[in-house]
Amino acid sequence: MVRSRGHITALRMTVACAKLFAMKMLQVRNIPERLHREPRRRAKARGQTLTDYVQEVLDREVARPSLEEIFDRIESRRPVDLDISVAEFIRQERTKREAS
């Protein structure tokens, strides 16, 4: 099937519009000058737009579990019984490492 240039352009526009409508906007107001200047500088140094840089920063941040989630995971696990104090366990492990 041969597609016309107009058909391909229309398809690209449809895809672009679908992406645009799937995206949400986040606006941050009243931030200190340094919080605007520094991300702008870092984005420029990486050859990125400010939007792309801020999206990367937000992606990294939300990919990490919150402290509450980490503590919940720890609390949900069974306690470990070492039969010795934690300090003694660490001493023994350090001695083993130094011996090898």
Stockholm file with secondary structure:
# STOCKHOLM 1.0

chainA/1-100         MVRSRGHITALRMTVACAKLFAMKMLQVRNIPERLHREPRRRAKARGQTLTDYVQEVLDREVARPSLEEIFDRIESRRPVDLDISVAEFIRQERTKREAS
#=GR chainA/1-100 SS CCCCHHHHHHHHHHHHHHHHHHCCCCCCCSCCHHHHHHHHHHHHHHTCCHHHHHHHHHHHHHHSCCHHHHHHHHHHSCCCCCSSCHHHHHHHHHHHHHHC
#=GC SS_cons         CCCCHHHHHHHHHHHHHHHHHHCCCCCCCSCCHHHHHHHHHHHHHHTCCHHHHHHHHHHHHHHSCCHHHHHHHHHHSCCCCCSSCHHHHHHHHHHHHHHC
//
